[in-house]
Amino acid sequence: MTRRVKYLLSSLIVVGWLFIFGPTTSYAEEPPAPSEQVVVSPAQQAVNEALATANTEVQQAIASTDTATAAISVAQSERAEAVAEVSQINQLVSVAQASVAAIDTATAEINAVDLTVTPIDQSSQLVQDAKETISTAQNAINNIDTSTAQTAVSEAVSARNVAVTAQATAQTELTQANIAIDNAQTAVNNLQATIGTTTNVLAGVDDAGIRMNLPFNLLMGNTLYTNVYVGSNATITFGVDQGWIYYQTPNAPSVSIAGWDWTTWSTGTGITYSTTGTSLDIAWDVRPYPQQDASTQMVQIRFNADVNPTDGAWMANVTAVGPIPNGARFNYRETTNGTIIPIQDTNTGSGFAGQISQGSAFTPYVDPNTSSVQAAVDAANATITQLNQSLSPVVAQNTVNNAANASLASSISSLNNSINTASVAKTNLQTALNTNAQELNTAISNNIPTPAPIISETTIEGTTVTIAPELPSGYTANTWFYQVIANSPDAENPYAGQTLNTDGAPESIQLTGLEEGATYTIRIANWSGPVSNYAETVISIPSTQSSNLVANPPVVIDLGPITEPPAEEPPAEEPPAEEPPAEEPPAEEPPAEEPPAEEPPAEEPPAEEPPAEEPPAEEPPAEEPPAEEAPLTVEEIVSVLENLINDGNLTASDAEAVLDALMSDGEITSSEVNNLSDALTADGTFTIAEKELVADALIQAAEGKPVTASDIAAAGLEYRDLPPQIPVEVREDANGNPVVITAEVASALLTLESPAALVNAIAGCFNPEEAIEGLTEEQKCELGKALANIGADMSPQERQKAKEVLVAAILVGQVILGSAILRIRG
């Protein structure tokens, strides 16, 4: 049994002399006999007087509220007679009904769409028109406004004025009752202070806390705390001040009793804590944020604890009386961020009552010297609680009356008949609109695909590709469908022949297991019922091997004797020291004759040039070098790119515009190609689209001639970045003739471990005019050895692929040799 229960038993006696023998009580019919005279202290007498005043104010507040309620009832009766402007309201309702029905029509049209006949998506006009019916209906419903009809009602104005005056009086009386109750609580606190210490804190604040000065330490979660704080939001925190927290239970060890966003801004509100050597009582008289006057009922929150000062153990009764919000918190934490433990409500009526404790159980100490005063305090607090509870129906009725007066202020017309009907119709129409709109949106989602995705970003790391798709603004993705197509049929493709889907619509899709040097087309669509159109992007997986054949001296691609193979490896002819003897016979034989045969035609034009006065004709070329000496600079090209590429994405039309800008002077120079490459790589990236643009510029700069390996390297490209059949000049043979092969073959040579040995072996085994079908046994042997040594460090699959590429290159090269296309002789 707590000290409070014991005191309440004795308070049954004390409350008698407080209210029967108190000098200000209205219940005393005759003075007590001298033998029954009880000596009343000034503090106790102040309590008696304050309680009597509070009782009177509460009764007056109840009577005033009844008067206001009756006046409002008369005004509402007058309002029932208003009928003006009813026809216009009904017309607005009819328009709204037709608008809501139009949504059903639009839904039927969407359901009837055959995408094979009408290939549309959700951005199409048909869909936009269907969605517009929703906003049209919403506007029609919003237009149902009763204000015009309300202004026509003048019969209820007089009744409303009476009701407003009565309600203002009722509100004033409620405020006075609240103040009287607060004064009574102050008197009780003063009485409590006669047997202990009472401190008023946190007046006129919001979201604040303060340390309490206690004559003992308090236990919480097996920890003894010397610092305990009281907060304005009906919280007690241990060890740290978190009384300012209103939106959740504090993280610190704490007790929350109707925890909420409370303030002490209004009249009569405040927070006090009182202590004796064995007790702690905390009283919160508060109103919810942002209340700043006494027009509404206070909420009285109490924490009354008995304390064992020896070990800090305590047990407390907690209560809350008044309009408590539904979300108010009744709980406690024993440790920081510990489990939140709810406080059980043991109250059977309105308000809240519960008990909590910490530490070992103990018997509360009752000081015989102060027990009668403590009993008087407890009895007075109980009376205050009853008075405050008596105001609850007054506050509720005032809330109703205030709402009724507000309604009369704006709609004093026929709310009983036509306006009520219009209001109900408006509500029903809104419900119908919501249902029809949902059906239409569902039909659009199920039958009409979203627009094709936008592939905003593509990242390639090794053989892994990350694709970042997104839908256009205003559309929400559901699930990505994607396909991966290898542009070369022999490229590795773990996704071949499949349409895969993601779980939901992640921000990116990662593709793994692709092949170095291969090109793929990635197709992505959105599924949200129907599948949208696919968006496509082409990506090339970079090769980790070097792309610069010219910069690698051991790679000798001598296609003078035979132009078929892009690379082969007979080790016997790898050393450069043996190459001069091997190359001398060709220099003396056909190659030696070929240059003279070709040189006369080359010399004939100069012979004809003097008679034709070609030197003057060469003066314009003499003017060209100055033009070439001033190609577009990197800065100028950057300016061109910024003017042409506004969205950051290099499209085909952008690339064409850039080439036109470079060709503005009639040609593209090598310097301009290199400057273009520098400009595009200035941001640290070199995308596939950018490489394609540089490759196109490089090919145009060659003016129909083979692109040299040095120009390719200077432009920052590799052979594989050029179109496969573009001729490239990789070197000169032993006779000084340029060696030309396709970019595809040159790139294929890079997959071999030792292309120099392979090419030298081929050059040593074959004669210039021999067809591959006519190989001698010795030549076949040499070729077999070369093929056997291809890519010693390759996987079996890689080695086989390299052999296939090489043999194909030899065959193609032999055919091209007959047409004198691959090999360009000087």
JOWO-V598660 format. One record per pair of residues at least 4 apart in sequence whose C-alpha atoms are under 7 Angstrom apart, sorted by the first residue. I is the first residue (numbers start at 0). GAP is how many residues later the second one is. Records with the same first field share a line. If there is no record, write none. Layout:
BEGIN
I->GAP  GAP
END
This chain:
BEGIN
0->4
1->4  362
2->4  303  361  362  363
3->4
4->4
5->4
6->4  367  368  371
7->4  367  370  371
9->4  365
10->4  364  365  368
11->4
13->4  361  362
14->4  361  364
15->4
16->4  5
17->4  30
18->6  29
19->5  7  8
20->7  11
21->23  26
23->24  25  28
24->27
31->4  5
32->4
39->4  5
40->4
41->4
42->4  144  147  148
43->4  147
44->4
45->4  141
46->4  137  140  141
47->4
48->4
49->4  130  133  134  137
50->4  133
51->4
52->4  127
53->4  123  126  127  130
54->4  332
55->4
56->4  116  119  120  123
57->4  119  333
58->4
59->4  113
60->4  109  112  113  116
61->4  332
62->4
63->4  105  106  109
64->4  102  105  329  333
65->4
66->4  99
67->4  95  98  99  102
68->4  332
69->4
70->4  91  92  95
71->4  88  91
72->4
73->4  85
74->4  81  84  85  88
75->4
77->77  78
78->77  333  334  335  336
79->334  335  336  337
80->333
81->71  331  332
82->331  335
83->65  68  69
84->4  63  64
85->4  63  332
86->4
87->4
88->4  55  57  333
89->4  332
90->4
91->4  51  52
92->4  51  329
93->4
94->4  45
95->4  41  44  45
96->4  332
97->4
98->37  38
99->37  333
100->4
101->4  31
102->4  30  31  333  334
103->4  332
104->4
105->4  24
106->4  333  336
107->4
108->4
109->333  334
110->332  336
112->5
113->4
114->4  5
119->4
120->327  328  329  330
121->5  326  327  328  329
122->4  5  328
123->4
124->4
125->4
126->4
127->4
128->4
131->4
132->4
133->4  303
134->4
135->4
136->4
137->4
138->4
140->285
145->4  273
146->4  264
147->4
148->264
149->261  262  263  264
150->262
151->261
152->259  260
155->4  256
156->4
157->4
158->4
159->4  248
160->4
161->4
162->4
163->4  241
164->4
165->4
166->4
167->4
168->4
169->4
170->4  124
171->4
172->4
173->4  121
174->4  119  120
175->4
176->4
177->4  90  116  119  120
178->4  88  89
179->4
180->4  203
181->4  86
182->4
183->4
184->4
185->4
186->4
187->4  189  192
188->4  9
189->4
190->186
191->4  185
192->4  5
194->81  175
195->78  79  80
196->77  78  79
197->74  75  76  77
198->73  74  75
199->71  72  73
200->70  71
201->30  68  69
202->61  67  68
203->60  61
204->58  59  60
205->26  56  57  58
206->25  26  36  37  38  39
207->23  24  35  36
208->20  21  22  23  32  33  34  35
209->19  20  21  31
210->16  17  18  19
211->16  17  18
213->61
214->62
215->93  96
216->7  8  9  95
217->6  7  8  94  95
218->4  5  6  93  94  139  140
219->4  114  138
220->113  114
223->88
224->13  14
226->11  12
227->9  10  11
228->7  8  9  12
229->5  6  7  13
230->4  5  12  13
231->11  12  30  31
232->10  11  13  26  27  28  29
233->22  23  24  25  26  50
234->8  19  20  21  22  24
235->7  18  19  20
236->4  5  6  15  16  17  18
237->14  15  16
239->12
241->8
244->5
245->14  15
246->13
249->4
250->85  86
251->83  84  85
252->80  81  82  83
253->78  79  80
254->76  77  78
255->73  74  75  76
256->72  73  74
257->62  70  71  72
258->69  70  71
259->68  69
260->27  28
261->24  25  26  27
262->23  24  25  26
263->5  6  22  23
264->27
265->25  26  27  28
266->26  27
268->16  17
269->14  15  16
270->12  13  14
271->10  11  12
272->8  9  10
273->6  7  8
274->4  5  6
275->4
277->28  29  30  31  87
278->26  27  28
279->24  25  26
280->22  23  24
281->20  21  22
282->18  19  20
283->16  17  18
284->13  14  15  16
285->12  13  14
286->4  11  12
295->99
296->25  98
297->24
298->21  22  23  24  25
299->20  21  22
300->18  19  20
301->16  17  18
302->13  14  15  16
303->12  13  14
304->9  10  11  12
305->8  9  10  58
306->5  6  7  8
307->4  5  6
312->45  46  47
313->43  44  45
314->41  42  43
315->39  40  41
316->37  38  39
317->35  36  37
318->33  34  35
319->31  32  33
320->30  31  68
321->29  67  70
323->4
329->12  13
330->9  10  11  12
331->8  9  10
332->5  6  7  8
333->4
342->11
343->10
344->7  8  9
345->7  8
346->5  6
365->5
366->4
369->4
370->4
371->4
372->4
373->4
374->4
375->4
376->4
377->4
378->4
379->4
380->4
381->4
382->4
383->4
384->4
385->4
386->4
387->4
390->4
391->4
392->4
393->4
394->4
395->4
396->4
397->4
398->4
399->4
400->4
401->4
402->4
403->4
404->4
405->4
406->4
407->4
410->4
413->4  5
414->4  5
415->4
416->4
417->4
418->4
419->4
420->4
421->4
422->4
423->4
424->4
425->4
426->4
427->4
428->4
429->4
430->4
431->4
432->4
433->4
434->4
435->4
436->4
437->4
438->4
439->4
440->4
441->4
442->4
443->4
444->4  83  84
445->82  83  84
446->82  83
447->82
448->79  81  82  83
449->76  82
450->81  82
451->19  73  74  80  81  82  83
452->16  17  18  19  71  72  73  82
453->15  16  17  18  81
454->13  14  15
455->12  13  14
456->10  11
457->8  9  10
458->6  7  8
459->4  5  6
460->4
462->49  50  51  52  53  78
463->46  47  48  49  50
464->45  46  47
465->42  43  44  45
466->41  42  43
467->39  40  41
468->38  39
470->4  5  6
476->28  49
477->26  27  48  49  50
478->22  23  24  25  26  47  48  49
479->21  22  25  44  45  46  47
480->18  19  20  21  43  44  45  46
481->17  18  19  41  42  43
482->15  16  17  39  40  41
483->11  12  36  37  38  39
484->11  35  36  37
485->5  7  33  34  35
486->32  33  34
490->24  27
491->22  23
492->21
493->19
514->26
515->25  26  27
516->23  24  25  26
517->22  23
518->20  21  22
519->18  19  20
520->15  16  17  18
521->14  15  16
522->11  12  13  14
523->10  11  12
524->6  7  8  9  10
525->5  6
526->4  5
538->149
544->205
546->171  172  203
547->4  165
548->6  181
549->159  160  180  181
553->202
554->200  201
555->200  203  204
556->9  10  199  202
557->175  181  201  205
558->4  174  180
559->173  208
560->202  205  206  207
561->201  204  205  206
562->250  251  254  259  260
563->245  246  247  248  249  250  253
564->241  244  245  248
565->179  180  183  240  243  244
566->182  188  189  191  192  239
567->187  188  189  190  191  192  193  194  218
568->185  186  187  188  189  190  191  192  217
569->187  188  189  190  191  192  212  216
570->186  190
571->189
572->5  6  184  187  188
573->182  183  186
574->4
577->4
578->4
579->4
582->4  151
583->4
584->4
585->4  5
586->4  5  147  148
587->4
588->4
589->4
590->4  144
592->4
593->4
594->4  231
595->4
597->4  228
598->4
599->4
602->4
603->4
604->4
607->4
608->4  5
609->4  5
612->4
613->4
614->4
617->4
618->4
619->4
620->4
623->4
624->4
625->4
626->4
627->41
630->40  41
631->4  5  40
632->4  42
633->4  41  42  44  45
634->4
635->4
636->4  39  42
637->4  41
638->4
639->4
640->4  17
641->4
643->10
644->4  5  9
649->4  5  39
650->4
651->4
652->4
653->4
654->4  38
655->4
656->4
657->4
658->4  38
659->4
661->6
662->4  5
666->34
667->4  29  32  33
668->4  32
669->4  31
670->4
671->4
672->4  21  24  25  42
673->4  40  41
674->4
675->4  18
676->4  17  38  39
677->4
679->6  10
680->4  5
685->4  5
686->4
687->4
688->4
689->4
690->4  30
691->4  29
692->4
693->4
694->4  26  27
695->4
696->4
697->4
698->4  8
701->4  5
705->21  22  23
706->4  20  21  22
707->4  20  21  22
708->4  19  20  21
709->4
710->4
711->4  5  6
712->4  5
716->4
718->24  27  28
719->23  24  27
721->4  21
722->20
723->18  19  20
724->17  18  19
725->16  17
726->13  14  15  16
727->12  13  14  15
728->9  10  11  12
729->9  10
730->7  8
731->4  5  6  7
732->4  5  6
736->87  88  89
737->86  87
738->84  85
739->82  83  84
740->4  5  81
741->4
742->4
743->4
744->4  64
747->57
748->6
750->51
751->38  39  50
752->37  38  39
753->4
754->4
755->4
756->4
757->4  28
758->4
759->4
760->4  21  25
761->4  21
764->14  17
765->4  13
769->4
770->43
774->4  5
775->4
776->4
777->4
778->4
779->4
780->4
781->4
782->4
783->4
784->4
785->4
786->16
789->9
790->8
793->4  5
794->4
795->4
796->4
797->4
798->4
799->4
800->4
801->4
802->4
803->4
804->4
805->4
806->4
807->4
808->4
809->4
810->4
811->4
812->4  9
813->4
815->4  5  6
816->4  5  6
END
